[in-house]
């Protein structure tokens, strides 16, 4: 199964994602979930970014929160809403929202 997970909160724990099994996992950071891209805890990136997954972040949500795409981790692809629609219809067969 190809699963895309929307993460809209910074307070999500990795434990929830560990229970999800997928042959292809995509994590889409939206809303306050975009803070996972920049906030460091004790100098380390968010534990979420250590998952084996494809990471995406909505450019509009970054801009709304004043975060520059040049300040995010290199393993995260910045996408627009139209690119998100393409991902949903072409790359993933199941969606979840956390």
C-alpha positions, 0 to 999 in steps of 0.5 A: 500500500502507498500511504500519504499521511498529512501532519498538521500539528507540531505535537504529533509523536512518532509512535503514531507513525510507527504503527502505520505500515506501507510499502511507500510512505509519504508525509505531507506537512501542512498547517502547524505541521510545517514547524517540523521542518525548522524547529530543533530540539537540543540541536537535533531535527524533529524526530519525525524527519528521521522516519523512512519516508518521502517528505513534502511541505506546502509552500503556502503554509511555510509562507503563512508562518514566515518560514523561508524554504531555504531554511528547511531540511534538504530531505523535504520537498516544497510543493504547491497545492496543485502538486499536492493534488498530483501526489494524491492522485498519482503517487498514493492510494490511501490517505490519513490525517494526523 
